[in-house]
């Protein structure tokens, strides 16, 4: 996107203008964080308060507020941080009996101080009891999200060898419906060929055998429905892995649970006519929904910061029951936070993972308008929806009879009629497995409350006492009088694309979006299960029983857990049996508790070295050993290791820096001295500033490898600063290959590497390196650019009667031309009748220049007709070169043979003979590689001489935008355009009634139909047209479609509306300015602003700042020069369009080029532009929710979100040496998670330019700022 502010200046003054453009940029950055907000301080002795003074609800996210200014609840894919996972004291959540069975304290209380605050005591088993399998966790590094579940540890440990689903039995299956695959090679244990340590997912799956017991109180069911039961988990990471940063990548919306409680079988004994009868009863699929509570609990006592805690607890739910008790529908208490967690609770049944309860649809997207899963409504309860009698009778008697032949079916029907008539149905029981389990527990009188009464069978009471009551009592005894057993399959995932170690800028740069580095030289994390003698345990998981948790706030003090009133009574106990405020919500591990260590198998290896692209001829690997001579940084990096590390592009000048060349072969990474000395043979050759031989830039120049650990130690030893590693040093073997962008066959360079990339891969001591991708942007083409002066206006009175006028046409440069190998320059103009061509003479032409040179045209009716293209160049006198390298072509305009033509098609090209290009070390450049460049323009002869155009012409797409973003599915789509002309009222209406609008013909699109033309002039109207006409010049007609209209009188306003039909999006000239031209028979009426097509990407940079600092006195060599301010602050803004639904992070960089004089002979590389604090409008109104910090220092992880935002948004100064600097970072990992501005626009009305105190040559100076938008891979 280029802005060229060509404004009239006064020579003798300094006129400074910054033009701007956009460049392609490289590699994936990070996307929105899942663990967000500030850290909740939970270390006090009372519940924290929110901004309204209310007790903190653990669903709230600190630092992120809703429209009322109160901290909002977390979303389904979000979590937040808590200061501490441990507490020194507090009320116990449960108590565990000793080996003799004594010491258990139920949740019941006869006083207002319950002995335990949770109704469930859950314990972890550390061995296989023969039924529930061994405890284990397995970690696989996989390619995508998805629910994967394993029947046993062996299957999980061999996932890298086989990921194909199968189902043998409940203990031998692999559930993998989404086709998740390991990124590891199952045979070597290393990264698969073609895979990357960038992105991917660490998927943790575990089998957790448990035993548990439930309290017998009237509030137990309330507590279960409030989710007031759970345990905690500590995750230990290798030393050197930042636990907070890794924990922040937990994919909360991709956690899955499969809780299986033992099938409960018992006999009901009774006598019939003195005959003892045993009825076997079996209950299976008893369960409750559970979840991670969406918090990362940090360990305030661990100075290494490499562990954190998670909490597993019940999901809060309730039942929607009308006042008449006729039906029941399960409802989540916090659906917009917990819906996915609920849907991800499953049970395995014959190869399928089924939902716990009855739903109309169980997909992740099947939520109602309130965010609830599609729970079915069950009836008819007839006032007692919690009654389990009907459900039990149906499940154990009536339904089984259906399979007993005709007699059984009749008996089933009859019994069903009797039951339906005499006993209310069981709505809660019928809602699904959760309701069924709770309704059966509620059948115990001691567990009922005023709002959960039952019938006891009504007139079928005798049957109740014989069958139903014993079933319920046995079930209650199973849950409450003894410990029942089961297993929980727990699956959770780390999204590695969101990981970065923020402990230092260097480590952040090296780890951003990568799997954390291996702590050991063999790349492994754990050995075996990590628990056996001699095993390595870099990644550990420790489980903490309920009895090892305490509530530091003792929130149930003063509450009676034996309260049998309705929950709606608002009694004290019920105030803390709600989502987010229960004892388990606040619970922490009691300090000193050891927990139960679980076996952890890590089925992946990680990197011991990361490829880090920077320019090795500019940045010294070791700052204590500076380079003898520092070259230009051809990557324009912020620093050697900086935040732009994963978004770098090489943009070397072919002459000043060298030609990008890659033979695709592996190479060693040499130490700094060896590499520097060897690389000198590949540098370009200048003889007294005269360019003679082109240099070569091989992939080696940008290939560096860094480590984060000292692998000479036997235990993980993180390095204070990352260390460069080299082949042959410290016994290391380092080999790297640039796989893409191969353009050299051993003799000849067969292509330029423009809009290409080098994807660096390699090995360090046989282990795969973390790869890196470097964008490549180098065209070897000559430069010929005629866009700055389009269209070229000449006034007839100034080029006739013996007069001539010289007008700038454009710029040219050939980066590979030398004094002995000048390239040919050609400029031509043509009408319908005559073609004129100006060529350089033989022996002249385009020679090397570090900057483009001015190409002009001299126009006069007295000039000779320029030679046509077939005449001998040696005799051409129509083109001359000035001493500064600029060129002028002479043309007869207007043509004496064609005096009426006012439109001339202009074209120019540069042609180079590649066989004469000298390149170091005998490299050859292919004959047709980027050897020509051309451009075209238009010359308009105007019979009038206004100071301005007759019309101001405004052009835009029909939606009001100046940029249309094209998507792949836009083929055949019409894109509307409006072009409106408004008279400038210059000297009256000295123009006619006819208007011809010339519309650019666009490759990849057709002008669909005929334009519609209107005028808003009072009393004026269209009298004819629009009619498609010829411009009178065939070459122009290939570029423009011309439509002529006539009005009743000269229009003060007219509007053309037309459509571009997209035929091939791949052929559209993206980011090219498309301008309309309005003319009549003898006059140029005006030229429009440009509009453009652009490719629809994750993030689109729609507008960039244009910075015009005006005219100033030439600064002195000794004086103090205050910053120059903007002349037009309204245009000093950038705008970014987000197309990712606000999940993408992005960074806007700026690289300011040298300030260059109009004749391109003088440059300054030490001007400084300071944009200042970004504003939300042209007045510079500051952003809300930011707190200033020191932006010159390093990022501080202790900052809250408001401080992070200020640090990320504040622009660094740009210096005119092409050094890349960060201007604005929207970081959804740190600070901007809730930003939904779209497009996001920021203004810099207080931008200033500082010119050093030095002698400056008078003149007009411009600089080009290259703006680079780095998002998650779209650019």
Buried (B, 14 or more C-beta within 10 A) or exposed (E): BBBBBEEEBEEEBBBBBBBBBBBBBBBBBBBBBBBBBBBBEBBEEEBBEBEEEEBBBBBBBBBBBEEEEBBBBBBBBBBBBBBBBBBEEBBBBBBBBEEEEEEBBBBBBEEBBBBBBBBBBBBBBBEEEEEBBBBBBBBBBBBEBBBBBBBBBEBBBBBBEEBEBEBEEEEEBBBBEEEBBBBBBBEEBBBBEEBBBBBBBBBBBBBBBBBBBBBBBBBBBBBBBBBBBBBBBBBBBBBBBBBBBBBBBBBBBBBBBBBBBBEBEBEBEEEEEEEEEEBEBEBEBBBBBBBBBBBBBBBEEBEBBBBBBBBBBBBBBBBEBEEEBBBBBBBBBBBBBBBBBBBBBBBBEEEEBBBBBBBEEBEBEBBEEEBBBBBBBBBBBBEBBBBBBBBBBBBBBBEEBEEEEEEBEEBBEEBBEEBEEBBBBBBBBBBBBBBBBBBBBBBBBBBBBEBBBBBBBBEBBEBBEBBBBBBBBBBBBBBBEEBBBBBBBBBBBBBBBBBBBBBBBBBBBBBBBBBBBBBBBBBBBBBBBBBEEEEBBBBBBBBBBBBBBBBBBBBBBEBBBBBBBBBEBEBBBBBBBBBBBBBBBBBBBBEEBEBBBBBBBBBBBBBBBBBBBBBBBBBBBEEEEEBEEEBBBBBBBBBBBBBBBBBBBBBBBBBBBBBBBBEBEEBBBBBBEBBBEEBEEBBBEBEEEEBBBBBBBBBBBBBBBBBBBBBEEEEBEBBEEBBBBBBEEEEBEBBBBBBBBBBBEEEBBBBBBBEBBBBBBBBBBEBBBBBBBBBBBBBBBBBBBBBBBBBBBBBBEBBBEEBBBEBBBBBBBBBBBBEEBBBBBBBBBBBBEBBBBBBBBEEBBBBBBBBBBBBBBBBBBEBEBBBEEEEEBEEBEBBBBEEEBBBBBBBBBBBEEBEEBBBBBBBBBBBBEBEBBBBBEEBBBBEEBBBBBBBBBBBBBBEBEBEEBBBBBBBBBBEEEBBBBBEEEBBEBBBBBBBBBBBBEBEEBEBBBBBBBBBBBBEBBBBBEEBEBBBEBEEBEBEEBBEEBEBBBEBBBEBBBBBBBBBEBBBBBBBBBBBBBBBEBEEBBBBBBBBBBBBBEBBBBBBBBBBBBBBBBBBBBBBBBBBBBBBBEEBEEEEEBEBBEBBBBEBBBBBBBBBBEBBBBBBBBBBBBBBBBBBBBBBBBEBBBBBBBBBBEBEBEBBEBBEEBEBEEEBEBEBBBBBBBBBBBBBBBBBBBBBBBBBBBBBBBBBBBBBEEEBBBBBBBBBBBBBEEEEBEBBBBBBBBBBBBBBBBBB
